Amino acid sequence: MRIAALYDIHGNLPALEAVLEDVRGADVDQIVVGGDVVPGPMPRETLRRLLDLDLPIYFIYGNGELAILAQMAEARTGSVTYWGTTSGAPPPENILEIYRWTAAQLQPEFEPALARWPKTLRLEIDGLGQVLFCHSTPRSETEVFTRLTAEDRLLPLFEPLQVAVVVCGHTHMQFDRMIGSTRVVNAGSVGMPFGEPGANWLLLEPDVQLRHSSYDFAKAAERIRASSYPQAQDFAARNVLQPPSEKEMLEAFRKAELK
């Protein structure tokens, strides 16, 4: 059994297309999509591409999907009960603009599909044993930790799980580390990488491989700029052509990580 783990696609369809080509080349049997397929510049096209795949596919929530579902529900309830932030407070207006735009793009076609996703998934994988997939930590899709977060802060989250491997995402940077007796692997981001441009994902078989797919960044940036996404120019520049460095983002996340 060979499983591809794709996290944090963020509506970047050109990046997803490149990864799916490499997934086919790796003779993958199943795909796990680990949340934050949306928001991003091509949300409808990205979701449709995944839902139409002829491979078995599992989805779990990220904070992105839950925030978009909360925006969709506002029309019925008159209030927003979830913001997708670590603090629980509403994000800045530029992020809210993206949430509202994405919700409008996806309603009503994709709301039923999004509403069915679970928060975690467990699979038995030959050579690895029990593997738990979550978006960030097993208890929360918004908590922040990185390869530098102190182990003693993380042990209470991972040791009680009694699984061999936990696969996560959320912080968009790949790592492979031990937390006590649990191997914790971050898949990185398909659509919004930090560090080298390209699309990051995992291949799980008897071991775990950190994979990186390249694609035509200039052409992808053109496609994104041609979309109606509210911040298309910035997305193309910062997430496709020249992503923030890992050093920069590790420092930014250090201020928000688990205490």
Stockholm file with secondary structure:
# STOCKHOLM 1.0

chainA/1-259         MRIAALYDIHGNLPALEAVLEDVRGADVDQIVVGGDVVPGPMPRETLRRLLDLDLPIYFIYGNGELAILAQMAEARTGSVTYWGTTSGAPPPENILEIYRWTAAQLQPEFEPALARWPKTLRLEIDGLGQVLFCHSTPRSETEVFTRLTAEDRLLPLFEPLQVAVVVCGHTHMQFDRMIGSTRVVNAGSVGMPFGEPGANWLLLEPDVQLRHSSYDFAKAAERIRASSYPQAQDFAARNVLQPPSEKEMLEAFRKAELK
#=GR chainA/1-259 SS CCEEEECCCTTCHHHHHHHHHHHHHTTCSEEEECSCCCSSSCHHHHHHHHHTCSSCEEECCCHHHHHHHHHHHHHHHSSCCCCCCSSSSCCCHHHHHHHHHHHHHHTTTTHHHHHTCCSEEEEEETTTEEEEEESSBTTBSSCCCCTTSCHHHHHHHHGGGCCSEEEECSSCCCEEEEETTEEEEECCCSSSCSSSSSEEEEEESSSEEEEEECCCHHHHHHHHHTSCCTTHHHHIIIIIISCCCHHHHHHHHHTTSCC
#=GC SS_cons         CCEEEECCCTTCHHHHHHHHHHHHHTTCSEEEECSCCCSSSCHHHHHHHHHTCSSCEEECCCHHHHHHHHHHHHHHHSSCCCCCCSSSSCCCHHHHHHHHHHHHHHTTTTHHHHHTCCSEEEEEETTTEEEEEESSBTTBSSCCCCTTSCHHHHHHHHGGGCCSEEEECSSCCCEEEEETTEEEEECCCSSSCSSSSSEEEEEESSSEEEEEECCCHHHHHHHHHTSCCTTHHHHIIIIIISCCCHHHHHHHHHTTSCC
//
